[in-house]
Amino acid sequence: MSSLQPRPGHRFFRCPLCKSEFTAAAGALVCQNGHSFDLAREGYVNLLRGGRRRPAAGGDSSAQLGHRRSFLDAGYFDSITSAIARHVQHTGEKPQCGCWHVLDGGFGTGHQLAQIETALSLPAIGLGLDISQDAARHAARRWPRLAFAVADLWAEWPVKDVAIDVVISIFAPRNLPEAARVLRPGGWIAVAYPGPEHLRELSHRFGLLNHHARKSERIIAEAHHWIGPPTLVRHRRKVKLDPAAVRAAIMMGPNAHHIAPWMLAAEIGPMAATFDVAILLAGKQEKMP
């Protein structure tokens, strides 16, 4: 597939300026009111308000994405996407069209979206949103069957109403009002976030950022309000990390902006680390706010 050809997921995006549908034309997505957003040569599209005239800023840096890519490619978090796919397939209502429409809010490297897409029993169309242009560039190049857009997750998403079957947010910012808008009735949201013991050994040694004690309570309350009654699953296990994986686990997330470089410059041996991940799953009710 040529990078400048429309990808299946592009049809679920909508114009961020006037909310009308896009059609693909000559390497761009164009709405009926003439707003045009060029596809980059890697295949992603910048849908920040103002489109290509406004540069994307924020999100993960290229260095963070490199660490995350090596960590995820090693399979350390594959159990998260497997658990989400199992729950959605065994508990959720199958899409009437025979194809899952999956949206990743804060896709990072695109790894989790690709994992979900392949884990579902029915065919799937995947699309992702992220504020980082570096993330969009790398993900679009690596996963040519998936559609990626640069967008602000805290603002209104450039995605059609009630068009999505599954929204995932894995270690990423969550916007549950927007997730509720784009989800069809009976669709699912899956939010994965660190539990209180996540990477506790690394935290003790390197002084990592603390996890908010009441974060889980807030996410549960938000999901209940915007989506429907949630189910919370906790995944906890001990893993032995080699030195490269220790560095990647620290530098792929927010700790990259806070930890002193000299702390990771010294010799690091293999370390045991606790993975403690909470996975919240909620099905969208017929009538929500």
DOKOL-902822 format. One record per residue (C-alpha): x, y, z; residue number from 1. Coordinates in pm, whole numbers, padded with zeros to 5 digits, m for minus. Layout:
% DOKOL-902822
<pt xx="X" yy="Y" zz="Z" nufi="NUM"/>
...
This chain:
% DOKOL-902822
<pt xx="00000" yy="00000" zz="00000" nufi="1"/>
<pt xx="00145" yy="00336" zz="m00102" nufi="2"/>
<pt xx="00183" yy="00575" zz="00192" nufi="3"/>
<pt xx="m00017" yy="00842" zz="00007" nufi="4"/>
<pt xx="m00310" yy="00611" zz="m00062" nufi="5"/>
<pt xx="m00605" yy="00630" zz="00179" nufi="6"/>
<pt xx="m00603" yy="00363" zz="00449" nufi="7"/>
<pt xx="m00922" yy="00188" zz="00567" nufi="8"/>
<pt xx="m00929" yy="00380" zz="00895" nufi="9"/>
<pt xx="m00921" yy="00719" zz="00724" nufi="10"/>
<pt xx="m01294" yy="00694" zz="00655" nufi="11"/>
<pt xx="m01369" yy="00728" zz="01028" nufi="12"/>
<pt xx="m01195" yy="01064" zz="01058" nufi="13"/>
<pt xx="m01394" yy="01386" zz="01013" nufi="14"/>
<pt xx="m01294" yy="01744" zz="00951" nufi="15"/>
<pt xx="m01174" yy="01909" zz="01275" nufi="16"/>
<pt xx="m01292" yy="02249" zz="01146" nufi="17"/>
<pt xx="m01651" yy="02181" zz="01035" nufi="18"/>
<pt xx="m01710" yy="01816" zz="01140" nufi="19"/>
<pt xx="m01812" yy="01706" zz="00791" nufi="20"/>
<pt xx="m01699" yy="01381" zz="00630" nufi="21"/>
<pt xx="m01376" yy="01344" zz="00439" nufi="22"/>
<pt xx="m01318" yy="01205" zz="00094" nufi="23"/>
<pt xx="m00972" yy="01106" zz="m00029" nufi="24"/>
<pt xx="m00831" yy="01308" zz="m00317" nufi="25"/>
<pt xx="m00476" yy="01324" zz="m00454" nufi="26"/>
<pt xx="m00285" yy="01249" zz="m00134" nufi="27"/>
<pt xx="m00516" yy="01446" zz="00095" nufi="28"/>
<pt xx="m00834" yy="01419" zz="00298" nufi="29"/>
<pt xx="m01082" yy="01683" zz="00180" nufi="30"/>
<pt xx="m01419" yy="01767" zz="00334" nufi="31"/>
<pt xx="m01729" yy="01893" zz="00154" nufi="32"/>
<pt xx="m01652" yy="02248" zz="00263" nufi="33"/>
<pt xx="m01313" yy="02243" zz="00097" nufi="34"/>
<pt xx="m01091" yy="02200" zz="00404" nufi="35"/>
<pt xx="m00795" yy="01991" zz="00297" nufi="36"/>
<pt xx="m00542" yy="01798" zz="00504" nufi="37"/>
<pt xx="m00244" yy="01649" zz="00324" nufi="38"/>
<pt xx="m00122" yy="01297" zz="00388" nufi="39"/>
<pt xx="00244" yy="01300" zz="00488" nufi="40"/>
<pt xx="00474" yy="01083" zz="00282" nufi="41"/>
<pt xx="00471" yy="00826" zz="00564" nufi="42"/>
<pt xx="00090" yy="00808" zz="00541" nufi="43"/>
<pt xx="m00030" yy="00992" zz="00852" nufi="44"/>
<pt xx="m00241" yy="01308" zz="00854" nufi="45"/>
<pt xx="m00216" yy="01613" zz="01082" nufi="46"/>
<pt xx="m00569" yy="01692" zz="01206" nufi="47"/>
<pt xx="m00486" yy="01948" zz="01470" nufi="48"/>
<pt xx="m00712" yy="02251" zz="01435" nufi="49"/>
<pt xx="m00552" yy="02455" zz="01160" nufi="50"/>
<pt xx="m00423" yy="02137" zz="00997" nufi="51"/>
<pt xx="m00083" yy="02147" zz="00830" nufi="52"/>
<pt xx="m00044" yy="02519" zz="00910" nufi="53"/>
<pt xx="m00006" yy="02440" zz="01279" nufi="54"/>
<pt xx="00291" yy="02227" zz="01381" nufi="55"/>
<pt xx="00234" yy="01944" zz="01627" nufi="56"/>
<pt xx="00405" yy="01984" zz="01962" nufi="57"/>
<pt xx="00419" yy="01776" zz="02276" nufi="58"/>
<pt xx="00376" yy="01405" zz="02332" nufi="59"/>
<pt xx="00656" yy="01151" zz="02325" nufi="60"/>
<pt xx="00992" yy="01245" zz="02180" nufi="61"/>
<pt xx="01171" yy="01034" zz="01922" nufi="62"/>
<pt xx="01403" yy="00903" zz="02195" nufi="63"/>
<pt xx="01111" yy="00801" zz="02417" nufi="64"/>
<pt xx="00946" yy="00626" zz="02123" nufi="65"/>
<pt xx="01265" yy="00432" zz="02056" nufi="66"/>
<pt xx="01275" yy="00307" zz="02415" nufi="67"/>
<pt xx="00905" yy="00219" zz="02405" nufi="68"/>
<pt xx="00940" yy="00037" zz="02075" nufi="69"/>
<pt xx="01220" yy="m00187" zz="02206" nufi="70"/>
<pt xx="01032" yy="m00255" zz="02531" nufi="71"/>
<pt xx="00701" yy="m00339" zz="02362" nufi="72"/>
<pt xx="00864" yy="m00542" zz="02086" nufi="73"/>
<pt xx="01008" yy="m00765" zz="02360" nufi="74"/>
<pt xx="00648" yy="m00856" zz="02450" nufi="75"/>
<pt xx="00647" yy="m00730" zz="02808" nufi="76"/>
<pt xx="00298" yy="m00577" zz="02782" nufi="77"/>
<pt xx="00139" yy="m00813" zz="02529" nufi="78"/>
<pt xx="m00075" yy="m00962" zz="02805" nufi="79"/>
<pt xx="m00259" yy="m00628" zz="02828" nufi="80"/>
<pt xx="m00380" yy="m00630" zz="02469" nufi="81"/>
<pt xx="m00456" yy="m01003" zz="02488" nufi="82"/>
<pt xx="m00676" yy="m00947" zz="02793" nufi="83"/>
<pt xx="m00860" yy="m00662" zz="02623" nufi="84"/>
<pt xx="m00924" yy="m00864" zz="02307" nufi="85"/>
<pt xx="m01049" yy="m01164" zz="02507" nufi="86"/>
<pt xx="m01289" yy="m00954" zz="02712" nufi="87"/>
<pt xx="m01432" yy="m00767" zz="02416" nufi="88"/>
<pt xx="m01486" yy="m01083" zz="02213" nufi="89"/>
<pt xx="m01632" yy="m01296" zz="02491" nufi="90"/>
<pt xx="m01840" yy="m01029" zz="02662" nufi="91"/>
<pt xx="m01919" yy="m00768" zz="02401" nufi="92"/>
<pt xx="m02173" yy="m00754" zz="02124" nufi="93"/>
<pt xx="m02017" yy="m00845" zz="01790" nufi="94"/>
<pt xx="m02024" yy="m00567" zz="01528" nufi="95"/>
<pt xx="m02312" yy="m00608" zz="01284" nufi="96"/>
<pt xx="m02089" yy="m00530" zz="00986" nufi="97"/>
<pt xx="m01862" yy="m00824" zz="01069" nufi="98"/>
<pt xx="m01559" yy="m00599" zz="01120" nufi="99"/>
<pt xx="m01427" yy="m00437" zz="01438" nufi="100"/>
<pt xx="m01354" yy="m00063" zz="01427" nufi="101"/>
<pt xx="m01079" yy="00005" zz="01682" nufi="102"/>
<pt xx="m00950" yy="00346" zz="01792" nufi="103"/>
<pt xx="m00634" yy="00394" zz="01997" nufi="104"/>
<pt xx="m00627" yy="00724" zz="02185" nufi="105"/>
<pt xx="m00260" yy="00798" zz="02244" nufi="106"/>
<pt xx="m00115" yy="00525" zz="02021" nufi="107"/>
<pt xx="00256" yy="00597" zz="02082" nufi="108"/>
<pt xx="00442" yy="00347" zz="01863" nufi="109"/>
<pt xx="00121" yy="00189" zz="01730" nufi="110"/>
<pt xx="00220" yy="m00146" zz="01882" nufi="111"/>
<pt xx="m00091" yy="m00196" zz="02097" nufi="112"/>
<pt xx="m00329" yy="m00101" zz="01816" nufi="113"/>
<pt xx="m00159" yy="m00350" zz="01585" nufi="114"/>
<pt xx="m00174" yy="m00617" zz="01858" nufi="115"/>
<pt xx="m00546" yy="m00562" zz="01917" nufi="116"/>
<pt xx="m00618" yy="m00566" zz="01547" nufi="117"/>
<pt xx="m00455" yy="m00906" zz="01500" nufi="118"/>
<pt xx="m00589" yy="m01055" zz="01826" nufi="119"/>
<pt xx="m00957" yy="m01002" zz="01742" nufi="120"/>
<pt xx="m01127" yy="m01300" zz="01577" nufi="121"/>
<pt xx="m01311" yy="m01090" zz="01318" nufi="122"/>
<pt xx="m01132" yy="m00855" zz="01076" nufi="123"/>
<pt xx="m01052" yy="m00515" zz="01223" nufi="124"/>
<pt xx="m00993" yy="m00162" zz="01097" nufi="125"/>
<pt xx="m00761" yy="00039" zz="01319" nufi="126"/>
<pt xx="m00706" yy="00411" zz="01358" nufi="127"/>
<pt xx="m00509" yy="00609" zz="01612" nufi="128"/>
<pt xx="m00475" yy="00960" zz="01753" nufi="129"/>
<pt xx="m00166" yy="01109" zz="01917" nufi="130"/>
<pt xx="m00035" yy="01461" zz="01974" nufi="131"/>
<pt xx="00320" yy="01357" zz="01881" nufi="132"/>
<pt xx="00414" yy="01405" zz="01517" nufi="133"/>
<pt xx="00716" yy="01180" zz="01572" nufi="134"/>
<pt xx="00479" yy="00906" zz="01692" nufi="135"/>
<pt xx="00255" yy="00947" zz="01388" nufi="136"/>
<pt xx="00549" yy="00941" zz="01151" nufi="137"/>
<pt xx="00705" yy="00626" zz="01295" nufi="138"/>
<pt xx="00376" yy="00438" zz="01346" nufi="139"/>
<pt xx="00244" yy="00513" zz="00998" nufi="140"/>
<pt xx="00566" yy="00393" zz="00842" nufi="141"/>
<pt xx="00574" yy="00072" zz="01046" nufi="142"/>
<pt xx="00204" yy="m00022" zz="01031" nufi="143"/>
<pt xx="00087" yy="00059" zz="00676" nufi="144"/>
<pt xx="m00256" yy="m00101" zz="00720" nufi="145"/>
<pt xx="m00346" yy="00131" zz="01012" nufi="146"/>
<pt xx="m00453" yy="00498" zz="00992" nufi="147"/>
<pt xx="m00282" yy="00750" zz="01220" nufi="148"/>
<pt xx="m00357" yy="01116" zz="01281" nufi="149"/>
<pt xx="m00193" yy="01391" zz="01483" nufi="150"/>
<pt xx="m00461" yy="01528" zz="01716" nufi="151"/>
<pt xx="m00506" yy="01673" zz="02064" nufi="152"/>
<pt xx="m00660" yy="01404" zz="02287" nufi="153"/>
<pt xx="m00784" yy="01666" zz="02533" nufi="154"/>
<pt xx="m00984" yy="01847" zz="02263" nufi="155"/>
<pt xx="m01270" yy="01721" zz="02046" nufi="156"/>
<pt xx="m01152" yy="01421" zz="01848" nufi="157"/>
<pt xx="m01163" yy="01440" zz="01466" nufi="158"/>
<pt xx="m01361" yy="01115" zz="01455" nufi="159"/>
<pt xx="m01721" yy="01048" zz="01350" nufi="160"/>
<pt xx="m01997" yy="00999" zz="01605" nufi="161"/>
<pt xx="m02092" yy="00641" zz="01713" nufi="162"/>
<pt xx="m01856" yy="00490" zz="01454" nufi="163"/>
<pt xx="m01618" yy="00292" zz="01677" nufi="164"/>
<pt xx="m01657" yy="m00051" zz="01839" nufi="165"/>
<pt xx="m01354" yy="m00042" zz="02071" nufi="166"/>
<pt xx="m01159" yy="00252" zz="02212" nufi="167"/>
<pt xx="m00831" yy="00170" zz="02384" nufi="168"/>
<pt xx="m00622" yy="00399" zz="02603" nufi="169"/>
<pt xx="m00309" yy="00225" zz="02727" nufi="170"/>
<pt xx="m00077" yy="00429" zz="02951" nufi="171"/>
<pt xx="m00209" yy="00737" zz="02771" nufi="172"/>
<pt xx="m00424" yy="01043" zz="02841" nufi="173"/>
<pt xx="m00794" yy="00955" zz="02856" nufi="174"/>
<pt xx="m01083" yy="01165" zz="02732" nufi="175"/>
<pt xx="m01392" yy="00966" zz="02829" nufi="176"/>
<pt xx="m01652" yy="01220" zz="02706" nufi="177"/>
<pt xx="m01502" yy="01194" zz="02356" nufi="178"/>
<pt xx="m01469" yy="00817" zz="02384" nufi="179"/>
<pt xx="m01840" yy="00802" zz="02469" nufi="180"/>
<pt xx="m01926" yy="01017" zz="02167" nufi="181"/>
<pt xx="m01740" yy="00808" zz="01911" nufi="182"/>
<pt xx="m01841" yy="00468" zz="02055" nufi="183"/>
<pt xx="m02148" yy="00295" zz="01919" nufi="184"/>
<pt xx="m02400" yy="00167" zz="02177" nufi="185"/>
<pt xx="m02267" yy="m00167" zz="02293" nufi="186"/>
<pt xx="m01910" yy="m00065" zz="02209" nufi="187"/>
<pt xx="m01627" yy="m00095" zz="02460" nufi="188"/>
<pt xx="m01362" yy="00123" zz="02613" nufi="189"/>
<pt xx="m01046" yy="m00027" zz="02764" nufi="190"/>
<pt xx="m00821" yy="00190" zz="02979" nufi="191"/>
<pt xx="m00492" yy="00048" zz="03108" nufi="192"/>
<pt xx="m00292" yy="00239" zz="03368" nufi="193"/>
<pt xx="m00024" yy="00168" zz="03633" nufi="194"/>
<pt xx="m00132" yy="00011" zz="03961" nufi="195"/>
<pt xx="00021" yy="00120" zz="04292" nufi="196"/>
<pt xx="00299" yy="m00142" zz="04280" nufi="197"/>
<pt xx="00398" yy="m00094" zz="03916" nufi="198"/>
<pt xx="00779" yy="m00096" zz="03877" nufi="199"/>
<pt xx="00816" yy="m00049" zz="04253" nufi="200"/>
<pt xx="01172" yy="m00191" zz="04254" nufi="201"/>
<pt xx="01281" yy="00056" zz="03987" nufi="202"/>
<pt xx="01099" yy="00335" zz="04169" nufi="203"/>
<pt xx="01285" yy="00263" zz="04494" nufi="204"/>
<pt xx="01624" yy="00253" zz="04323" nufi="205"/>
<pt xx="01589" yy="00540" zz="04078" nufi="206"/>
<pt xx="01331" yy="00767" zz="04244" nufi="207"/>
<pt xx="01065" yy="00740" zz="03974" nufi="208"/>
<pt xx="00745" yy="00941" zz="03973" nufi="209"/>
<pt xx="00481" yy="00825" zz="04218" nufi="210"/>
<pt xx="00145" yy="00692" zz="04099" nufi="211"/>
<pt xx="m00152" yy="00888" zz="04229" nufi="212"/>
<pt xx="m00315" yy="00693" zz="04509" nufi="213"/>
<pt xx="m00675" yy="00772" zz="04408" nufi="214"/>
<pt xx="m00629" yy="00757" zz="04032" nufi="215"/>
<pt xx="m00820" yy="00431" zz="03999" nufi="216"/>
<pt xx="m01120" yy="00568" zz="04188" nufi="217"/>
<pt xx="m01138" yy="00869" zz="03954" nufi="218"/>
<pt xx="m01114" yy="00658" zz="03639" nufi="219"/>
<pt xx="m01384" yy="00419" zz="03763" nufi="220"/>
<pt xx="m01616" yy="00711" zz="03844" nufi="221"/>
<pt xx="m01556" yy="00875" zz="03505" nufi="222"/>
<pt xx="m01618" yy="00551" zz="03318" nufi="223"/>
<pt xx="m01940" yy="00485" zz="03508" nufi="224"/>
<pt xx="m02063" yy="00835" zz="03428" nufi="225"/>
<pt xx="m01969" yy="00855" zz="03061" nufi="226"/>
<pt xx="m01969" yy="00496" zz="02935" nufi="227"/>
<pt xx="m02136" yy="00246" zz="03169" nufi="228"/>
<pt xx="m02067" yy="00019" zz="03469" nufi="229"/>
<pt xx="m01699" yy="m00076" zz="03452" nufi="230"/>
<pt xx="m01510" yy="m00396" zz="03525" nufi="231"/>
<pt xx="m01160" yy="m00365" zz="03671" nufi="232"/>
<pt xx="m00898" yy="m00635" zz="03616" nufi="233"/>
<pt xx="m00558" yy="m00620" zz="03784" nufi="234"/>
<pt xx="m00255" yy="m00782" zz="03617" nufi="235"/>
<pt xx="00037" yy="m00836" zz="03855" nufi="236"/>
<pt xx="00351" yy="m01038" zz="03793" nufi="237"/>
<pt xx="00725" yy="m01032" zz="03856" nufi="238"/>
<pt xx="00956" yy="m01005" zz="03557" nufi="239"/>
<pt xx="01335" yy="m01011" zz="03530" nufi="240"/>
<pt xx="01456" yy="m00720" zz="03317" nufi="241"/>
<pt xx="01798" yy="m00701" zz="03155" nufi="242"/>
<pt xx="01984" yy="m00368" zz="03176" nufi="243"/>
<pt xx="01853" yy="m00245" zz="02839" nufi="244"/>
<pt xx="01494" yy="m00324" zz="02941" nufi="245"/>
<pt xx="01543" yy="m00143" zz="03274" nufi="246"/>
<pt xx="01654" yy="00171" zz="03092" nufi="247"/>
<pt xx="01374" yy="00140" zz="02837" nufi="248"/>
<pt xx="01108" yy="00092" zz="03109" nufi="249"/>
<pt xx="01221" yy="00416" zz="03273" nufi="250"/>
<pt xx="01292" yy="00630" zz="02967" nufi="251"/>
<pt xx="00988" yy="00541" zz="02754" nufi="252"/>
<pt xx="00743" yy="00734" zz="02975" nufi="253"/>
<pt xx="00712" yy="01056" zz="03179" nufi="254"/>
<pt xx="01014" yy="00963" zz="03393" nufi="255"/>
<pt xx="01234" yy="01053" zz="03096" nufi="256"/>
<pt xx="01164" yy="01420" zz="03178" nufi="257"/>
<pt xx="01238" yy="01390" zz="03550" nufi="258"/>
<pt xx="01515" yy="01140" zz="03616" nufi="259"/>
<pt xx="01874" yy="01263" zz="03625" nufi="260"/>
<pt xx="02075" yy="01117" zz="03333" nufi="261"/>
<pt xx="02367" yy="01021" zz="03557" nufi="262"/>
<pt xx="02144" yy="00774" zz="03744" nufi="263"/>
<pt xx="02119" yy="00557" zz="03433" nufi="264"/>
<pt xx="02476" yy="00615" zz="03316" nufi="265"/>
<pt xx="02621" yy="00384" zz="03582" nufi="266"/>
<pt xx="02639" yy="00009" zz="03537" nufi="267"/>
<pt xx="02297" yy="m00151" zz="03581" nufi="268"/>
<pt xx="02262" yy="m00525" zz="03626" nufi="269"/>
<pt xx="01951" yy="m00734" zz="03565" nufi="270"/>
<pt xx="01665" yy="m00643" zz="03798" nufi="271"/>
<pt xx="01342" yy="m00805" zz="03908" nufi="272"/>
<pt xx="01048" yy="m00571" zz="03851" nufi="273"/>
<pt xx="00682" yy="m00586" zz="03941" nufi="274"/>
<pt xx="00435" yy="m00525" zz="03663" nufi="275"/>
<pt xx="00111" yy="m00402" zz="03818" nufi="276"/>
<pt xx="m00137" yy="m00288" zz="03555" nufi="277"/>
<pt xx="m00504" yy="m00206" zz="03605" nufi="278"/>
<pt xx="m00732" yy="m00263" zz="03306" nufi="279"/>
<pt xx="m01072" yy="m00096" zz="03317" nufi="280"/>
<pt xx="m01333" yy="m00219" zz="03070" nufi="281"/>
<pt xx="m01675" yy="m00064" zz="03021" nufi="282"/>
<pt xx="m01948" yy="m00121" zz="02763" nufi="283"/>
<pt xx="m02135" yy="00183" zz="02637" nufi="284"/>
<pt xx="m02495" yy="00191" zz="02750" nufi="285"/>
<pt xx="m02778" yy="00290" zz="02515" nufi="286"/>
<pt xx="m02841" yy="00620" zz="02692" nufi="287"/>
<pt xx="m02548" yy="00805" zz="02844" nufi="288"/>
<pt xx="m02478" yy="01180" zz="02899" nufi="289"/>
